[in-house]
Amino acid sequence: MNHPNLHLKDNSTRLVRVLSELVGAGSGSPQGQFAVRFGALIDLSDSILLARAQASLKGLSFTPGVSSPRGIRDEFLRLRADIVKFVLRCCVPGTSNKARLRFPEPEPGQSLSALGAAPFVAFYGAMQREIDFRARRLQARIRDEVAGCNPRLARLCALDGVLDKAMAGDSRAFFTAVPNLLEARFAQHLGALLDDSGEPDEPSRVLLALREETQALLLAELEARLLPTLGLVEALEEDQDQE
């Protein structure tokens, strides 16, 4: 039986939903266009690479690992929870937060207009890089452990590794476009709360709104980045069910 905490089917489009809520609904269905867009990301060289990798699977050597399926699942859940806690901790403003990365806020006496959107964009970009590093490290770790369970899963993990390399550049390009949204949202929030003096009324409301949106985007990104790793864990559990 699959672990109930592993399933993200109902939430697998969270990033699409969060982005849609922030920028407004566009024309067309993102879900319906996914297959076409995904296919467009795989160019000829990547297709050749994948074909060669698939052809080499028959001769793939298998080395049994020492991790149990339950241990691999629990490790994934634990490490995923650690990254979520990291995101939540960094999104808390204030000098009492000892996190290396911290959600920005104005200095005493500094207005939001003077602070500007740049610190929020920079914070988001730094968080993206950290999440990307942690998610890729987790994926590589789980991939290595799942590959040691049996020859069938070893072949799946070999393909996962090749696909991960083929998609790395396009994946980073997609996610690096997201921080630009925060700059536009900062201007929208600031404009909506400007009083007659040209300064925002209740600036704490702007900071709270930006913090909530930033946190929602980061968690949705994390979920999207971990989907390939989740797929490996679910493949492991399905393999166990069939034995």
C-alpha positions as CSV (number, residue, x, y, z in Angstrom):
1,M,0.0,0.0,0.0
2,N,1.3,3.4,-0.9
3,H,2.1,5.9,1.9
4,P,-0.7,8.5,2.0
5,N,1.7,11.3,2.6
6,L,3.5,10.7,-0.6
7,H,0.6,11.5,-3.0
8,L,0.6,15.0,-4.5
9,K,-1.9,14.2,-7.3
10,D,-4.4,16.7,-6.0
11,N,-1.7,19.4,-5.5
12,S,0.6,18.7,-8.4
13,T,-0.4,21.8,-10.2
14,R,0.0,24.1,-7.1
15,L,2.7,26.2,-8.8
16,V,0.5,26.7,-11.8
17,R,-2.4,27.7,-9.5
18,V,-0.3,30.1,-7.4
19,L,1.1,31.8,-10.5
20,S,-2.3,32.1,-12.1
21,E,-3.7,33.7,-8.9
22,L,-0.9,36.3,-8.8
23,V,-0.9,37.2,-12.5
24,G,-4.5,36.6,-13.3
25,A,-6.0,33.9,-15.4
26,G,-4.7,33.8,-18.9
27,S,-6.1,32.2,-22.0
28,G,-5.8,28.5,-22.6
29,S,-5.3,25.7,-20.1
30,P,-1.8,25.3,-18.7
31,Q,-2.5,21.6,-17.9
32,G,-3.8,20.9,-21.4
33,Q,-0.7,22.5,-22.9
34,F,1.8,20.6,-20.7
35,A,2.5,17.7,-22.9
36,V,3.2,19.9,-25.9
37,R,5.4,22.2,-23.9
38,F,7.3,19.4,-22.3
39,G,8.0,17.8,-25.7
40,A,9.3,21.1,-26.9
41,L,11.9,21.1,-24.1
42,I,13.5,17.9,-25.4
43,D,15.6,18.9,-28.4
44,L,17.3,16.5,-30.9
45,S,20.5,16.1,-28.9
46,D,18.5,15.3,-25.7
47,S,16.4,12.8,-27.7
48,I,19.5,11.1,-28.9
49,L,20.9,11.0,-25.4
50,L,17.8,9.5,-24.0
51,A,17.6,6.9,-26.8
52,R,21.2,5.8,-26.2
53,A,20.5,5.6,-22.5
54,Q,17.5,3.5,-23.0
55,A,19.4,1.2,-25.4
56,S,22.1,0.7,-22.8
57,L,19.7,-0.4,-20.0
58,K,19.9,-4.1,-21.0
59,G,23.6,-4.2,-20.1
60,L,23.3,-2.1,-17.0
61,S,25.1,-3.6,-14.0
62,F,23.2,-3.9,-10.8
63,T,24.8,-3.5,-7.3
64,P,22.4,-4.2,-4.4
65,G,22.1,-1.4,-1.9
66,V,21.7,-1.6,1.9
67,S,18.7,0.7,2.3
68,S,15.2,-0.8,2.8
69,P,12.2,0.5,0.8
70,R,10.6,1.7,4.1
71,G,13.9,3.4,5.1
72,I,14.1,5.2,1.7
73,R,10.5,6.4,2.0
74,D,11.0,7.7,5.5
75,E,14.2,9.4,4.5
76,F,12.5,11.2,1.6
77,L,9.7,12.4,3.9
78,R,12.2,13.6,6.6
79,L,14.4,15.5,4.2
80,R,11.5,17.0,2.4
81,A,10.1,18.2,5.7
82,D,13.5,19.7,6.5
83,I,13.5,21.8,3.3
84,V,9.9,23.0,4.1
85,K,11.0,24.0,7.6
86,F,13.9,25.9,6.0
87,V,11.6,27.8,3.7
88,L,9.2,28.7,6.5
89,R,12.0,29.8,8.8
90,C,13.6,32.1,6.2
91,C,10.2,33.7,5.4
92,V,9.9,35.0,9.0
93,P,11.1,38.7,9.1
94,G,12.8,40.3,12.1
95,T,16.2,40.4,13.6
96,S,15.2,37.6,16.0
97,N,15.2,35.2,13.1
98,K,18.7,33.7,13.0
99,A,18.3,32.2,9.5
100,R,21.1,33.1,7.0
101,L,18.5,34.1,4.5
102,R,15.7,36.3,5.9
103,F,12.6,38.0,4.4
104,P,13.5,41.7,4.0
105,E,11.9,44.5,5.9
106,P,12.5,48.3,6.1
107,E,15.1,49.6,8.5
108,P,13.8,51.8,11.3
109,G,12.5,55.0,9.8
110,Q,12.8,53.7,6.2
111,S,9.7,53.8,4.0
112,L,8.6,50.9,1.8
113,S,9.0,53.2,-1.2
114,A,12.6,53.8,-0.3
115,L,13.2,50.1,0.3
116,G,11.8,49.2,-3.1
117,A,11.2,45.8,-4.6
118,A,14.9,44.9,-5.2
119,P,15.5,43.3,-1.7
120,F,12.4,41.0,-2.2
121,V,13.5,39.9,-5.6
122,A,17.0,39.3,-4.4
123,F,15.7,37.3,-1.4
124,Y,13.5,35.1,-3.7
125,G,16.4,34.5,-6.1
126,A,18.7,33.4,-3.2
127,M,16.0,31.1,-1.8
128,Q,15.4,29.6,-5.3
129,R,19.1,28.7,-5.6
130,E,19.2,27.2,-2.1
131,I,16.0,25.2,-2.8
132,D,17.3,24.0,-6.1
133,F,20.6,22.8,-4.5
134,R,18.7,21.0,-1.7
135,A,16.1,19.4,-4.0
136,R,18.8,18.2,-6.5
137,R,20.9,16.8,-3.7
138,L,17.8,15.0,-2.3
139,Q,16.9,13.6,-5.7
140,A,20.4,12.2,-6.3
141,R,20.4,10.6,-2.9
142,I,17.1,8.9,-3.3
143,R,17.9,7.9,-6.9
144,D,21.1,6.1,-5.7
145,E,19.2,4.3,-2.9
146,V,16.3,3.3,-5.1
147,A,18.7,2.0,-7.8
148,G,20.0,-0.5,-5.2
149,C,16.7,-2.2,-4.6
150,N,16.4,-4.3,-7.8
151,P,17.5,-4.3,-11.5
152,R,14.2,-2.9,-12.7
153,L,14.4,0.1,-10.4
154,A,18.1,0.5,-11.3
155,R,17.1,1.0,-14.9
156,L,14.4,3.5,-14.0
157,C,16.9,5.5,-11.9
158,A,19.4,5.5,-14.8
159,L,16.8,7.1,-17.1
160,D,15.9,9.5,-14.4
161,G,19.5,10.7,-14.2
162,V,19.7,11.2,-17.9
163,L,16.4,13.1,-18.0
164,D,17.4,15.2,-15.1
165,K,20.5,16.4,-17.0
166,A,18.6,17.0,-20.2
167,M,16.0,19.1,-18.4
168,A,18.3,21.0,-16.0
169,G,18.9,24.1,-18.2
170,D,15.2,24.5,-19.2
171,S,14.1,24.0,-15.6
172,R,16.4,26.7,-14.3
173,A,15.3,29.1,-17.0
174,F,11.7,28.6,-16.1
175,F,12.1,29.1,-12.4
176,T,14.4,32.2,-12.8
177,A,11.5,34.0,-14.5
178,V,9.4,33.8,-11.4
179,P,11.1,36.5,-9.2
180,N,10.1,39.1,-11.8
181,L,6.6,38.6,-10.7
182,L,7.4,39.8,-7.2
183,E,8.6,43.2,-8.5
184,A,5.2,43.7,-10.2
185,R,3.3,42.5,-7.1
186,F,5.3,45.0,-4.9
187,A,4.2,47.9,-7.1
188,Q,0.6,46.7,-7.1
189,H,0.4,46.4,-3.3
190,L,2.2,49.7,-2.8
191,G,-0.1,51.5,-5.3
192,A,-3.2,50.0,-3.7
193,L,-2.3,51.4,-0.3
194,L,-0.8,54.8,-1.1
195,D,-2.3,57.6,0.9
196,D,-2.2,61.3,0.0
197,S,1.3,61.8,1.2
198,G,2.7,59.3,-1.3
199,E,3.5,56.7,1.3
200,P,1.6,53.5,1.8
201,D,-1.1,53.4,4.4
202,E,-0.6,50.4,6.8
203,P,2.8,49.3,5.3
204,S,2.6,46.1,7.5
205,R,-0.2,45.0,5.3
206,V,2.1,45.2,2.2
207,L,4.8,43.3,4.0
208,L,2.4,40.6,5.2
209,A,0.9,40.2,1.7
210,L,4.3,39.9,0.0
211,R,5.5,37.5,2.7
212,E,2.5,35.2,2.2
213,E,2.8,35.3,-1.6
214,T,6.5,34.7,-1.5
215,Q,6.1,31.8,0.9
216,A,3.4,30.3,-1.2
217,L,5.5,30.5,-4.4
218,L,8.5,29.0,-2.7
219,L,6.6,26.1,-1.3
220,A,4.9,25.5,-4.7
221,E,8.3,25.6,-6.4
222,L,9.7,23.1,-3.9
223,E,6.8,20.8,-4.6
224,A,7.4,21.0,-8.3
225,R,11.1,20.4,-8.0
226,L,10.6,17.3,-5.9
227,L,8.0,15.7,-8.2
228,P,10.7,13.6,-10.0
229,T,12.0,12.3,-6.6
230,L,8.5,11.6,-5.4
231,G,8.0,9.6,-8.6
232,L,11.0,7.4,-7.8
233,V,9.6,6.8,-4.2
234,E,6.2,5.9,-5.6
235,A,7.7,3.6,-8.2
236,L,9.6,1.9,-5.4
237,E,6.3,1.4,-3.4
238,E,4.4,0.1,-6.5
239,D,7.3,-2.3,-7.1
240,Q,7.0,-3.6,-3.6
241,D,3.2,-4.0,-4.0
242,Q,3.7,-6.2,-7.0
243,E,6.1,-8.6,-5.3
